[in-house]
């Protein structure tokens, strides 16, 4: 019974839920909540990107473009046109999905470096448009975004709320909300992975030719997962914009695409929990290293480099392997 | 016997404890928070700003601090990224619990932090340029550099004095150039200057001859203004000379540094720009109230860091001095009192200009705090 539970895909989800809801015990001030909320939002984005990178084996260097598009669509629609947040998020996601589908179809026929270059170009184009259309986006100096409203109920980092008789400040409320969003994102991703679509995707990753031989429509599966990961990015971009209250074109910039990919690779490609760990580590490092001042960037690079040299599979898979090896050894010793 | 000893010990303990409490109170530092773009693409702003803050916090502490309390500088590097700037502002306010923030090298970084600052009700002195920071006035946000709008006013009125009323505008598409372009277009309308050509270039362009040819071929242009930042304006200046355009040429305050002269070389000859008096400390007339402040800042900075002083560092100098003055006037670090004191600062002579704050003006500078300089024989010459 316990064993079966440990094998099931619910295991990770339950662990994650326990960690997420136990975490507030260790958060001592609003800044910690602030950071944890951002981590959850970015982690959900990376979970979506991992579907594309980790499972379908396709590389996107333009994902920040979709994130930024979602962020700016929400920001502009709620800020300048008086939309409510939820429709803005959903319409934005649909639009980004359509854009991803249109560019994805021809792009995903490309392989290897060509594919990464094409996604890179898409990301750049989006970033340039956001940067230059000052009348709409505020240009390089950015634009303010109203706080999130969920059918008339406003969720602002500066508000105060009561939940089941507990007094929460805005940051705590946002954290709980973001934690729920992350859980839903992980739940959806894991269901997708364990569905026929997920198996088809993994076959594409393993060998595209073999997949095609057994009758998998590789092109359509690849563009489907590209669209899904773009929608993840768009939704999270929108939430991020509402949470931050101010966005600049940096959210759509190439640098951020690289950060997202790095989170996937560092945490462990193809491991949903791994990429969440990757997001947490990469979000946390700049804050931890802030005390090193000028050496911050050097330390950052060094940590990434050493991790990739000694843990090429990524943080979590390497740790898991080490743990299970030890457990087996122990079990062997006892028998 | 035992009793007296105990009593004495008790007395000692009490005195010691009181002493500890008192020294703790006396040593309670005033926390000055700062987030600056010390590395990354905007490091030419953040680096001199941080050096200035570090140096003057030390100096102030050596001479006894403020209100008898030492200053403590808590600073983070936002790498020129607005999201990190916002996160570090959040950390300064919520985790480090600073008394005042002096920072924000770029407009993006500043604006990203504004919602947090306004909500937390902490005085914030920004070191970034664009006019949006203090217009409309935000209760808790102040800034030390002149706005790009003032630069546009200063340039266009100098042009008008020379009889130039029809100009060509070439600007960068980065934040500085884009905001400068908008302000120039607005100010031009007010001053009755016609902009006949309006072209842009992007930050990574390496040749602007096409845009300049476009301006040259526009009938009736009497002068050209380049609003930009970084190396773009240096390239524009070189191309301008290569094309042999003889019209009066203006740059913005964005390139008012000695580094620009090195980049542009002989092509810069004859161009004019609005700049801080810091570039020409010794040519200032003796009766200029800023002369002393400017000269001593330049001397102290260059002696300490063995590097050329920069206008951007001066923004940080003015920001810190305004903060100190306000805290002294308020007599405490109580945020509302400090904010009020900042608003009431009158006739404060800084390196950038003379600050006259008011509830309607959180910048406090006038357009004439910019001096018009001309490049003559490869050096800055004070015109006005």
Interface residues (C-beta under 8 A of the other chain):
Chain A: X29 X30 X31 X32 X34 X35 X38 X131 X132 X134 X139 X140 X141 X142 X144 X158 X244 X245 X246 X247 X248 X250 X251 X255 X286 X287 X290 X293 X294 X296 X297
Chain B: X38 X39 X76 X77 X79 X81 X82 X83 X84 X86 X87 X88 X90 X91 X93 X94 X95 X107 X108 X111 X112 X114 X115 X116 X119 X130 X132 X173 X174 X175 X178 X179 X182
